[in-house]
Amino acid sequence: MELSHDYVEAKKGGVLESASRRVRMIFSVMASPNRIDILRILNSKGPLTYSELKALAGFKSKKESGKFAYHLRKLLRQSLVALNKAERRYTITNLGKLVLSLARQIEERSIIESGKMYVRTSNQTIEEFNSHKIIQSLVREANVPLELAQKITEEVENKIYKFQTAYLTAPLIREMVNSVLIEHGHEEYRHKLARIGMPVFDIAQMINSVDEVKNGIESVLAKTAQTVLSEYLVFNTLPKDIADSYLAGDIHISNPGTWGLIPDSIFISINELAEEGINLKGKFLNVSRIGSIKSVDDFCSCLALLNMLLSREASTEVFVDEIMPLIQRCGSDASLANKLAKALIIGSSAPSYAPTSPIMSLNVNLDGSEKKHVDAVLKGYETYVHATPIPRIGLVLTYSSGAVNDYADKISNIVRAGGAITLLGNPKQVRSSMGVSKSLGDGQSASTVMSLQSLAINLPRLAYESNKDETYFRARLALLIKPAVTALSMRKKTITDLTRKGLIPTLANSTQFMQRGSANIVVNLVGLHESVANILGYDDTNNCLDVVQKVIKTSVDVAMEKGKQTGDDVGIAMIVDDSAPRFAALDAEKYGKILLQTSNGAYSQGMVIPAADMIEIKKDSPIIKECNAMEKLLNGGLSVTLDVNNTMSDTDVKAAIESAADMLTFFRARMKVFVCGNCGQKSLEVIDKCGLCRSPHIMQRYA
Ligand SMILES: [Zn+2]
């Protein structure tokens, strides 16, 4: 329908004219940079009081009060700013926001149209190229002397004008600055100015390789963060000698991305939380506190919540101590097993910042606990294991001699279902399911302890490079342990400091960690057997144990000595981490595969005993003697794995566990689980194709 002539004429005289008058008025408001500034401030910081706004807009002196009042009045009159009378605060209106965004668009467009150089910055803005900003970052970020900064900038500017790139971005300018710095031999400055990140191609590939993605989006984010933060660690924060040893493969660092942020293991007593809970003091926006624990329901929800919160604060393991005394206090509840299973399933989905989620271990003391309670915990755990492809929660059963036999049936059932059961035959000790000791000395440790253990030493390489000279081998080992302890000690200071600042809030607020907690440093020895065999020649098995003991003693002594200097508790351990395949691969590349004996592509970690052998073994057999001798010497902990074969019968597994519990102080009973990478179906038998969907993509894992 066409508008009648009269109608248009009539409107021209009235509404239309007043609308165009409004536009003119608004443009006149935009003419003042002061007023645009006020809008910008209210947009990002508002609502604000009169005096706050005045100060932020830079009208500081009394003389300028009138000027400020004048600008503000204009903005109010055009309804770009509104005053909330009750709160006496000013806010930007929707119209004001529109004007502001228009001003920004005009600014950007005019830069483009003018043919000037403009830069897309990493703050998602576009601004005119300004060489002064290059000088500024050279001086501020890398401490370049002003005169040199000016010279470098001039050269960069010439390049930029010469190339006339279509996409001039801040990262590109930085690349140019860095290349000019290198051309002039200023490597140190370039190092400080480096931008850490990932190539576009790698990011695209990571996002698209959905087949390898486990835990969905969480693993993509964790991987990205790890890449950036590991690079920052290796090139910017580690002492240079340690960084070089790491890159060369003399040592290994697990989870380098979280090295300077969170500890590897946390030991915490849930019984101590029972009274006061944990007050998170506003450090989490969605969880305010973990309440006190009075019933089995409280206990179960606390367990799930602890797992959720602490999984973010450790890279490898969260060890929860004293669950049995607490269950005892909570009184009998017939549905304990059921409720526990549910809590574990919920807790298992906890997020984490490490590429592999940390495991949670529940310490169950068999001595002094009522049998019905232990039975319920074991039953609840078994239900959880059946419901989970690869369990990330495990049980550490502590006992004095004999107590295991009452539960051997249930324990072997859990192990044969793919559960993670660890046995510790010394109730005075506390050991994580990886084997790490909570207390490095003989004395009592604090109730909450963090352990830093993610640095491992490549012994086979040291042995090979020592030309079968045992004394030289130990001397070189000592030379490697010292800087390792120094690096770990620096790491401990950094993390303690960050904990105080609130980066690790659950740990910091649990049982007043800052006052009563402590932190241990542990160095991990990898491939001890291969290295000793290399030094002695592969046939000489008689002197093996002698040399093994000598090597451990030297390591413990050197570490303790160095620890005295740095003021830390330092231990030596032989535990399982992710260093062994990397060491073996790097050494194979460097020296050829034949030079070092490796079994299944990785060096040995801790001790591994096939469960089938365990039934026959006697107490005086060489392997048991060796385990017990090493157990005494390794103050940081020894991991002994009882490797359960999938074809073993119920009775045999039970017999192996009883026999191991009788002869060893510490062991982890583990059976490989086969999980379909396509549909998630779990198999406890060896398979090469999924029984459900026939997919050949089968993952083999130990819990
Ligand atoms: Zn399948």
Residues whose N, C-alpha, C, O or C-beta is under 5 A from the ligand:
A	BS01	ZN	C676 N678 C679 G680 Q681 C690 L692 C693 R694 S695
